[in-house]
Structure formats: structure tokens, C-alpha cells
Amino acid sequence: MATDHWPTYVSGLTMILSGVTSAYFKDQANKEFGRYLLSKNPASLSTTNKLDREAAISLVISQMSFVVLSYLLLSE
């Protein structure tokens, strides 16, 4: 029954969404760093660091979700 597998679906969806979010934040951080290189504006560097942290957090969530998903799939 499909409702018995909701943890598998949730962990898979979490892995995908957090992976996409991580890629988005990293892309934005790279663009902001390019702006920093052109302007040497410390605010751009600060924004770059913030976006990089958000990308890293999203990546960790994605990896943890992958571990949970793997466990759930292999334990069935």
C-alpha cells in the first residue's frame, strides 16, 4: 500500500528539493562573488558567504536525506 511508504517518499522528495536548493544558492553565490571581484564591495563578499552557507546547509540536508532514503530502500 502506498501509504506504508510515506517515509520513503518524504526522504526522496527532501533529497531532491534540498539538492536543487543547494545548487541554486551556490549559483547565486558564484554570481555574487563575480560582482565582488568587479566592485571589491565588502557587502557583496558578505552576501557571497551567506549564500555559500545556505548552499552548504542545503547540501548536508540532501546528503542526510540520501542516507535515510538508502536505509529505507535497503531495509525493505
C-alpha positions in Angstrom: 0.0 0.0 0.0 1.3 3.5 -0.9 0.6 5.0 2.5 3.0 2.5 4.1 5.9 4.0 2.2 5.4 7.7 3.1 8.8 8.0 4.9 10.5 6.8 1.6 8.6 9.4 -0.4 9.3 12.1 2.1 13.0 11.4 2.3 13.3 11.2 -1.5 11.4 14.4 -2.0 13.5 16.1 0.7 16.7 14.9 -1.0 15.7 16.3 -4.4 14.4 19.6 -3.2 17.3 20.3 -0.9 19.7 19.3 -3.7 18.1 21.7 -6.1 18.1 24.4 -3.4 21.8 23.9 -2.7 22.6 24.2 -6.4 20.5 27.4 -6.7 22.2 29.0 -3.7 25.7 28.0 -5.0 24.9 29.5 -8.4 23.8 32.8 -6.7 26.9 32.8 -4.5 29.1 32.4 -7.6 27.3 35.3 -9.3 27.6 37.5 -6.2 31.3 36.7 -5.9 31.7 37.8 -9.6 30.2 41.1 -8.6 32.5 41.3 -5.6 35.6 40.8 -7.9 34.5 43.6 -10.1 33.5 46.1 -7.3 35.5 45.0 -4.3 32.4 45.8 -2.3 32.5 44.1 1.1 28.7 43.8 1.1 29.0 41.5 -1.9 31.5 39.3 -0.2 29.3 39.1 2.9 26.3 38.1 0.7 28.6 35.5 -1.0 29.5 34.0 2.3 25.8 33.9 3.4 24.7 32.2 0.2 27.6 29.7 0.4 26.5 28.8 4.0 22.9 28.3 2.8 24.2 26.1 0.0 26.2 24.0 2.4 23.3 23.6 4.8 21.1 22.5 1.9 23.7 20.1 0.7 24.1 18.5 4.2 20.3 18.1 4.3 20.3 16.5 0.9 23.1 14.1 1.9 21.3 13.1 5.1 18.1 12.5 3.2 20.0 10.3 0.8 21.4 8.2 3.7 17.8 7.9 5.2 16.4 7.0 1.7 19.1 4.4 1.1 18.5 2.8 4.5 14.7 2.7 3.9 15.1 1.2 0.5 17.7 -1.4 1.5 15.8 -2.4 4.7 12.7 -3.4 2.8 
